[in-house]
Amino acid sequence: MRGEFAAHVERALVLLWEQAADSIPEWLPMRYIDWLPTVYEVTAAFQPRRPGRSNLYLILLDFEDRRRGPYGIYVGMSRYAPAQRFDQHKAGIRAAGSVLKRGIEVLTGPTLHLQHVARAEAAAIETGLAQALSDAGLLVEGGH
């Protein structure tokens, strides 16, 4: 599907989900995001050194009403699993306003290697990752 017109890709993804939803891995995004390869490249540069209880996560944000593109990304860190933390954001539990209002889905794939990291290291990675994604031209929220 690479190189295809975005509308064709979206239509193909809808058909794929209808036909094979049970066999599609959880980490696969539910929509076409042209900058997702960049996110994988940037996050791969961050390698944790010490195990711990913190998890880093990325959330796709809907910025359809902004000029810089239809999507943005939120960078976060939590002791909870990324999907559970996303559900908390959407329920208003210690929610970031951008995720509560604009959060679409968790982008699990790029941060699979950034799970169970020592807290201090995770905090440093969160800040560095947000800055690196912003430097790559993405609209970034979070990453305190």
Residue pairs with C-beta under 8 A, 6 or more apart in sequence:
1 8
1 9
1 12
1 32
4 12
6 32
6 34
9 32
10 31
10 32
13 30
13 31
13 32
16 24
17 24
17 30
26 83
26 108
27 108
27 109
27 112
28 109
29 36
29 60
29 105
29 107
29 109
30 105
31 60
31 104
31 105
33 39
33 60
33 71
35 71
35 136
35 137
35 138
36 107
36 110
38 136
38 137
38 138
39 58
39 73
39 107
39 110
39 133
39 138
40 109
40 110
42 129
42 132
42 133
42 136
43 58
43 110
43 111
43 113
43 114
43 129
44 113
45 132
46 114
46 125
46 128
46 129
46 132
47 113
48 113
48 114
48 117
48 118
48 121
48 122
48 125
49 118
49 121
50 117
50 118
50 121
51 116
51 117
51 118
52 116
52 117
52 118
52 119
52 121
52 122
53 79
53 116
53 119
54 77
54 78
54 79
54 116
54 117
54 118
54 119
54 121
54 122
54 123
55 77
55 78
55 79
55 80
55 81
55 82
55 85
55 111
55 114
55 115
55 116
55 117
55 122
56 75
56 76
56 77
56 111
56 114
56 115
56 117
56 122
56 125
56 126
56 129
57 75
57 76
57 77
57 78
57 82
57 85
57 86
57 106
57 107
57 108
57 111
58 73
58 74
58 75
58 76
58 82
58 106
58 107
58 110
58 111
59 73
59 74
59 76
59 86
59 89
59 99
59 103
59 104
59 105
59 106
59 107
60 71
60 72
60 73
60 103
60 104
60 105
60 106
60 107
61 71
61 72
61 73
61 74
61 98
61 99
61 102
61 103
61 104
61 139
61 141
62 70
62 71
62 72
62 102
62 103
62 104
63 69
63 70
63 71
63 72
63 102
63 139
64 70
66 72
66 139
68 139
69 139
71 104
71 139
72 98
72 102
72 138
72 139
72 140
72 141
73 107
73 133
73 138
73 139
73 140
73 141
74 96
74 98
74 99
74 103
74 140
74 141
74 142
75 126
75 129
75 130
75 133
75 140
75 141
75 142
75 143
76 85
76 96
76 99
76 126
76 142
76 143
77 122
77 123
77 125
77 126
78 85
80 88
82 106
82 108
82 111
82 115
83 106
83 108
86 99
86 103
86 105
86 106
88 94
88 95
89 95
89 96
89 99
89 100
89 103
90 99
90 100
90 103
92 100
96 141
96 142
98 141
98 142
99 141
99 142
114 122
114 125
117 125
126 142
126 143
126 144
127 143
127 144
129 143
130 140
130 142
130 143
131 143
133 140
133 143
134 140
